[in-house]
């Protein structure tokens, strides 16, 4: 028997194993199928919101100048949001956060006329986000509970489970730490490298930290998925894709 996972183009979510039967859900969440399903859902949003803007900025600042590069990246972000609004597609939280950050830093950079100001502002924002993440845990509303849906939809009754709430809290603390580490790395590079070199190296370094945190997140979540006996299921019983062991 092979595992059963949702086809990429169809809606799926994590539900209680007791809520599904027959061929609508797979009985066990293995690492590779879970990573594959989450990556297909979340990586395009991550690339669109972070990697592509960094590449655009690097290319434009090298070929034209920094103010045009700032404007080009901001236009890219708003076009990504507008495209979803026109098509009535949900806007990922990660894209909203990235666009808000780009808007503020672009205004700061263009008004000040300083590329340094353009990059130092998001460092402060990153530290502020880390504080927000930690604060959300203190008040019992961990930010990751909201962001998780961009990568892996969770049924409401599952999201309310104590084990899942603890997972969201722990992951929020983890990502607060990621924000602090990336802010420190970014600041160290900003004060020691030329702009073009900084953009390229900073993107790779911070992406490496982020990918490492994503792997930890997935493995941590997988442990909870198994201990809580959760399964993937389609919303309306569409066909599934069987993936052999």
Secondary structure, 3 states (H helix, E strand, C coil): CCEEEECCCCCEEEEEHHHCCHHHECCCCCHHHHHHHHHHHHHHHHHHHHHHHHHHHHHHHHHCCHHHHHHHHHHHHHHHHHHHHHCCCCCCHHHHHHHHHHHHHHHHHHHHCCHHHHHHHHHHHHHHHHHHHHHHHHCCCCCHHHHHHHCCCECHHHHCCHHHHHHHHHHHHHHHHHHHHHHHHHHHHHCCCCHHHHHHHHHHHHHHHHHHHHHHHHHHHHHHHHHCCEEEEECCCCCEEEECC
